[in-house]
Amino acid sequence: MTAAIQVEKLWTQFGDAVVHRDLDLTIHAGEVVALVGGSGSGKSTLLREILGLQRPTRGTVKIFGHSLHDASEAEFHKLRKRMGVLFQGGALYSALSVYDNVALPLRELRCFDEDFIRDVVMLKLAMVDIQPAHAHKMPAELSGGMVKRVALGRALALDPELLFLDEPTAGLDPDRSESFVKLIEELRHELRLTVVMVTHDLDTIVSSADRVAVLADQQVVVIGPIEEVTRTRHPFIESYFLGDRGRRALAAFHQHPLPAELDDEEEEADEPG
């Protein structure tokens, strides 16, 4: 398999605080990986380092085999064009219309005329199920679900190969959340995207992630299919995936049985003294 992202021996430190210690992570082209971890585990920091928005203390980040932080300015910008980002909450520019928000990445390149930009913007809006009538609305006029879809259209404006999603379903009701996840899944196959998402939403994780990377103890403690992850003995994994919400999510989407050893332990704990 081709590695879309390779993180090797990554170390992130702020003063005396160590966030990541010799962290390794490989994400293959074409897969969807969910990055999960407790509060303060360094998920957002790792995402910024993979995007090139922040330099790690040491270690390497490679995008399609090219070192991100050691690249020349020209190489760095080429690599960044291969990435699209959906920020938490959408992060649309409130003073720009829907159309202008999606057009912004294209205009920043200063190499396309407005006719071409118009065609691309309307195509991207259609891809994320935004009707042409909404193109000139302002973000304040949109529902939460529409904001997410417009932001996704903007993330796809430059035809990236890598798509990063930061809490993509946060703030959406269950129906809109499910609809948005389905949209991402359709676009992933249609555009052959590699998707990395930071999320706390268990339903999104079990329904759409090919693999789950668990960030804890300053490292990726396990990465693999959900079935493999839930068999890993770690306090965060057991509380997050095998609590009531995790059990319901696993049962709903995979009819996934609990790991046998955990079932045995619970039966023993229920037996009278």
Disulfide bonds with the S-S distance in Angstrom:
none
